[in-house]
């Protein structure tokens, strides 16, 4: 009995951890089956192959992502099908050699268009299908082009509809979860970087952390683009994800500057004086970031910046005291640049904390009223 209960608990934990992925799996399966059923009902050629393929290909993790993929796929298909249909009508291709020539004349411009604009990346595929399949199905190039566009539009419509009706996952919700994880990463990393001005850090570890942060922010920007598509079609009255995306990117840049400056510790005479100030500042900043992450997750109000301001003022006062005592005069030019870079980064960090705070407030305000306290 205990073993069965333990197994059930593990299964439930696994399902909760991968809930978004399991929902995506279900949505794609439903989209494929629905597209197949519609294609059979309409007696579309080739068992509705292109309808089903489109429904599966354009299905994304979020409704906004599915909408964006559908638009891009439809644009590429329309461009490729129309161009191939025109070429097929204007240039006779009854022999193998002429077919090869028409095929080259079709693929080359469409490939160039795909290289210039990602919206046309399926255009060469559509062009090839219009030229090669039309003859097999007894269709002319124009009829084949119209059919391909119709099939893609139908498959895309099925995918978007399923995304909205079957365990819908909004890009905004996915973006908030990603932002929470990123802000929590910032909270863990910042004290570590600030400690590097007094203690030697592993340069390889810093590089790995920076790469992880960069990849996380880039992933969030992709989700934010999908959320923007949801806002454009008014799927949900959510806040504009752009300001939060820019705030996270700027905070990431601040950590890059601090991390690079922290690779080499400061001289003992300076590090000994600054270490307690930087430790206090790192703790205050980390607490603020964790508070922002928690507020984003529950759509509540962000924490105040009072503790950060107090710690930053204490650090600035210590720097001024070191200068007045002439301690900084003994520093090399590289060490002076290091201190200057840290000061600049901390100043920018404080400004970007304000931007992050504003984004969290907007997220709470959009939840209704004043948000949850």
C-alpha positions in Angstrom: 0.0 0.0 0.0 2.8 2.4 0.9 4.7 1.5 -2.2 1.6 2.2 -4.4 1.0 5.5 -2.6 4.6 6.5 -3.1 4.5 5.6 -6.8 1.3 7.7 -7.2 2.9 10.6 -5.5 5.9 10.5 -7.8 3.6 10.3 -10.8 1.6 13.3 -9.7 4.8 15.2 -9.0 6.1 14.3 -12.5 2.8 15.4 -14.1 2.9 18.7 -12.3 6.5 19.4 -13.2 5.7 18.7 -16.9 2.1 20.0 -17.1 2.8 22.5 -19.9 4.6 19.8 -22.0 1.8 17.3 -21.5 -0.9 19.8 -22.4 1.1 20.7 -25.6 1.3 17.0 -26.4 -2.5 16.7 -26.0 -3.2 19.8 -28.1 -1.0 18.7 -31.0 -2.7 15.2 -31.0 -6.1 16.7 -31.0 -5.2 19.2 -33.7 -3.8 16.4 -35.9 -6.9 14.2 -35.5 -9.3 17.2 -36.0 -7.5 18.2 -39.2 -7.6 14.6 -40.4 -11.4 14.3 -39.7 -12.1 17.6 -41.5 -10.0 16.6 -44.4 -11.9 13.3 -44.7 -15.2 15.1 -44.5 -14.2 17.4 -47.3 -12.6 14.6 -49.3 -9.4 16.6 -49.7 -6.8 14.8 -51.9 -4.0 12.7 -50.4 -6.1 12.1 -47.3 -5.7 15.7 -46.3 -2.0 15.3 -46.0 -1.2 19.0 -46.1 -4.0 20.0 -43.8 -2.8 17.6 -41.1 0.8 18.5 -41.6 0.0 22.2 -41.2 -2.0 21.7 -38.1 0.8 19.7 -36.5 3.7 21.9 -37.7 2.2 25.3 -36.6 1.1 24.1 -33.2 3.2 25.8 -30.5 3.4 25.9 -26.8 1.1 28.9 -26.6 -1.9 30.3 -28.5 0.1 33.3 -29.5 2.9 31.1 -30.8 0.4 29.0 -32.8 -1.1 32.2 -34.3 2.3 33.6 -35.2 3.4 30.3 -36.8 0.2 30.0 -38.7 0.5 33.5 -40.2 4.2 32.9 -41.2 3.3 29.5 -42.7 0.3 30.9 -44.6 2.4 33.8 -45.9 5.2 31.5 -47.1 2.7 29.1 -48.7 0.8 31.8 -50.4 4.0 33.4 -51.8 5.5 30.1 -52.9 2.2 28.7 -54.4 1.3 31.8 -56.3 4.8 32.2 -57.8 5.0 28.5 -58.7 1.5 28.7 -60.2 2.4 31.7 -62.4 5.7 30.1 -63.5 4.0 26.8 -64.3 1.4 28.5 -66.5 3.8 30.8 -68.4 6.5 28.2 -69.1 5.6 24.9 -70.7 7.2 21.9 -68.9 6.2 18.7 -70.6 9.6 17.0 -70.7 11.9 16.1 -67.9 14.5 18.6 -68.9 11.9 21.4 -69.1 10.5 20.4 -65.7 14.0 20.6 -64.2 14.4 24.1 -65.7 11.1 25.3 -64.3 11.9 23.7 -61.0 15.2 25.6 -60.8 13.5 28.8 -61.8 11.0 28.3 -59.1 13.2 27.3 -56.2 16.0 29.8 -56.6 14.0 33.0 -56.1 11.9 31.5 -53.4 15.0 30.3 -51.6 16.4 33.8 -51.8 13.2 35.2 -50.4 13.4 32.7 -47.5 16.9 33.7 -46.7 15.9 37.4 -46.6 12.7 37.0 -44.8 11.9 34.1 -42.4 8.2 34.4 -43.2 9.0 32.8 -46.6 11.0 29.8 -45.3 8.2 27.4 -46.5 7.8 29.1 -49.8 10.3 26.8 -51.7 8.5 23.7 -50.3 5.1 25.1 -51.5 6.5 25.9 -54.9 7.9 22.4 -55.4 4.6 20.9 -54.3 2.6 23.0 -56.7 4.8 22.1 -59.6 5.3 18.4 -59.0 2.1 17.2 -57.3 -0.3 19.1 -59.6 0.4 16.8 -62.5 0.0 13.7 -60.4 -3.5 14.8 -59.2 -4.7 16.0 -62.6 -4.6 19.7 -61.5 -3.3 22.7 -63.3 -0.7 24.9 -61.6 -3.2 27.6 -60.6 -5.7 25.1 -59.3 -2.9 23.3 -57.4 -1.8 26.7 -55.9 -5.3 27.5 -54.7 -5.6 24.0 -53.2 -2.3 24.2 -51.3 -3.2 27.7 -49.8 -6.7 26.4 -48.8 -5.2 23.4 -47.1 -2.6 25.4 -45.2 -5.3 28.0 -44.1 -7.5 25.2 -42.9 -4.8 23.4 -41.0 -3.7 26.6 -39.4 -7.3 27.5 -38.4 -7.6 24.1 -36.8 -4.3 24.5 -34.9 -5.3 28.0 -33.6 -8.8 26.8 -32.6 -7.4 23.9 -30.7 -4.8 26.1 -29.0 -7.7 28.3 -27.7 -10.1 25.6 -26.7 -8.0 22.6 -25.5 -6.2 23.3 -22.2 -5.3 26.8 -23.6 -1.8 28.0 -22.7 -1.3 31.7 -23.0 2.1 33.1 -24.0 1.7 35.8 -21.3 1.4 33.1 -18.6 4.4 31.3 -19.9 6.3 34.6 -20.1 5.5 35.4 -16.5 6.8 32.0 -15.4 10.0 32.5 -17.4 10.4 36.0 -16.0 10.1 34.6 -12.4 12.8 32.1 -13.1 15.1 34.7 -14.6 14.6 37.2 -11.7 15.3 34.4 -9.3 18.5 33.6 -11.2 19.5 37.2 -10.9 18.9 37.1 -7.2 21.2 34.1 -6.8 24.0 35.4 -9.1 24.3 39.0 -8.0 25.7 38.4 -4.4 28.1 35.9 -5.9 29.4 38.4 -8.4 29.8 41.1 -5.8 31.7 38.8 -3.6 34.3 38.5 -6.4 35.7 41.9 -5.6 37.0 40.6 -2.4 37.5 36.9 -3.1 38.8 35.1 -6.2 36.0 33.6 -8.4 36.2 30.9 -11.0 36.3 32.7 -14.4 34.9 29.6 -16.1 32.0 29.4 -13.7 31.3 33.1 -14.3 31.3 32.6 -18.0 28.9 29.7 -17.7 26.5 31.6 -15.5 26.6 34.5 -17.9 25.8 32.2 -20.8 22.9 30.7 -18.9 21.5 34.1 -18.1 21.8 35.2 -21.7 20.0 32.1 -23.0 17.2 32.5 -20.5 16.6 36.2 -21.4 16.7 35.3 -25.1 14.1 32.6 -24.5 11.9 35.1 -22.7 12.1 37.5 -25.5 10.8 34.9 -27.9 7.9 34.2 -25.5 7.3 37.9 -25.3 7.0 38.1 -29.1 4.3 35.4 -28.9 2.5 37.3 -26.1 2.5 40.4 -28.3 0.6 38.5 -31.0 -2.0 37.5 -28.4 -2.4 41.2 -27.5 -2.8 42.2 -31.1 -5.8 39.9 -31.7 -7.1 40.7 -28.2 -7.1 37.1 -27.0 -6.5 38.5 -23.4 -6.2 42.0 -22.0 -2.8 41.4 -20.7 0.0 43.9 -20.1 2.5 44.8 -22.8 5.4 42.3 -22.3 7.9 44.7 -24.0 8.8 46.8 -20.9 9.5 43.6 -18.8 11.6 42.2 -21.7 13.7 45.3 -21.9 14.1 45.5 -18.1 15.3 41.9 -17.9 17.7 42.5 -20.8 19.2 45.7 -19.1 19.6 43.8 -15.8 21.4 41.1 -17.7 23.7 43.7 -19.1 24.4 45.1 -15.6 25.3 41.6 -14.4 27.7 41.2 -17.4 29.5 44.4 -16.4 29.7 43.3 -12.7 30.7 39.8 -13.6 33.6 40.9 -15.8 34.8 43.4 -13.3 34.7 40.8 -10.5 37.0 38.3 -12.3 40.0 39.8 -10.4 39.6 40.8 -6.7 40.5 44.3 -5.6 43.7 45.0 -3.6 43.3 43.9 0.1 43.4 47.5 1.4 40.3 48.4 -0.7 38.6 45.0 -0.6 38.7 44.8 3.2 36.8 48.1 3.4 34.3 47.4 0.6 33.5 43.8 1.4 30.9 44.3 4.1 29.3 47.1 2.1 29.1 44.9 -1.0 27.9 42.0 1.0 25.1 44.1 2.5 24.2 45.5 -0.9 24.2 42.0 -2.5 21.8 40.7 0.2 19.5 43.7 -0.1 19.4 43.4 -3.9 18.9 39.7 -3.8 16.0 40.1 -1.4 14.5 42.8 -3.6 14.8 40.5 -6.7 13.3 37.5 -4.9 10.4 39.7 -3.8 9.8 40.8 -7.3 9.9 37.2 -8.5 7.3 36.3 -5.9 5.2 39.3 -6.7 5.2 38.4 -10.4 4.2 34.8 -9.7 1.2 35.9 -7.5 0.5 39.1 -9.5 1.0 41.2 -6.4 2.7 44.4 -5.6 6.6 44.6 -5.7 8.8 45.2 -2.7 10.1 48.6 -1.8 13.7 49.6 -2.7 14.5 51.2 0.7 16.9 48.5 1.8 18.7 48.6 -1.6 19.0 52.4 -1.4 20.4 52.3 2.1 23.0 49.7 1.2 23.9 51.5 -2.0 24.3 54.8 -0.1 26.6 53.1 2.5 28.7 51.7 -0.4 29.0 55.1 -2.0 29.9 56.8 1.3 32.7 54.2 1.8 34.0 54.9 -1.7 34.0 58.6 -1.0 35.8 58.0 2.3 38.5 55.9 0.6 39.1 58.7 -1.9 39.3 61.4 0.9 41.8 59.2 2.7 43.9 58.9 -0.5 43.6 55.0 -0.5 42.5 55.0 -4.1 45.6 56.9 -5.3 47.7 53.8 -4.7 45.5 51.8 -7.2 46.7 51.0 -10.7 44.8 52.3 -13.7 43.3 48.9 -14.2 42.1 48.7 -10.6 40.6 52.3 -10.9 38.7 51.2 -14.0 37.5 48.2 -12.1 36.1 50.3 -9.3 34.6 52.8 -11.8 32.9 49.9 -13.7 31.4 48.6 -10.5 30.1 52.0 -9.6 28.6 52.6 -13.0 27.0 49.1 -13.0 25.5 49.6 -9.6 24.1 53.0 -10.6 22.5 51.4 -13.7 21.3 48.5 -11.6 19.4 50.8 -9.3 17.7 52.5 -12.2 16.8 49.2 -13.8 15.4 48.0 -10.4 13.0 50.8 -10.7 12.0 49.7 -14.2 11.5 46.1 -12.9 9.4 47.4 -10.0 7.2 49.3 -12.5 6.7 46.2 -14.6 5.7 44.1 -11.6 3.2 46.9 -10.6 1.8 46.8 -14.1 1.4 43.0 -13.9 -0.4 43.4 -10.6 -2.6 46.2 -11.9 -3.6 44.1 -14.9 -4.7 41.3 -12.5 -7.5 43.7 -11.4 -7.6 46.6 -9.0 -4.4 47.1 -7.0 -3.2 43.5 -7.3 -2.7 41.1 -4.5 -0.7 42.4 -1.5 
